[in-house]
Amino acid sequence: MKEQINTYNFGRISSRMVKKYGAIEMHLEGQYRKIQSVIEGNLLKVNRNHGINNGNRAIEAIHICLLMIDGYLNKVEYELDPYISDANKPYL
């Protein structure tokens, strides 16, 4: 059975994962430059191809992806269908 996620927990997934797994430290960002540029490039391509000029849709897609990752790590399946829309689906 899929676990329901309320809007509050959906918006807080990034801060919860930072607390649980940590974040990239300021002076170590250069080590992750390649992977970050790939992610940014993919977001830009989707934006250009689909004409999505709203950063909130990208943030929603990032939250959905973080919930998927959290689900894989904790062996939990989240009910994400209410948060997936036609506007953020291309980013996913």
C-alpha positions, 0 to 999 in steps of 0.5 A: 500500500502506498503511503500518503503524503500531505502538502506540508511534508511534500514541501519539507522533503528537501529540508528533511533529507538535508537533516537526515543525509547532510548537504554539500558543504560550501567549500566542497561544491567544486567536487560536484560541479560536473553532476550539477551541470548535467542536472542544470543542463537537463532542466534547461533543455526541458524548459526550452523544449516544453516552454515551462517558464515557471520555476515552481514546476521545477521545484515540484519535480525536484520534490517528487524525485527526492520523495522517490529517492527517499522511498527507495532508501527506506523501502516505502512507496509514496502516493505521488499521483496528486502532485504530478501534473501536466506542468511538472511531468516533463521535468520528471 
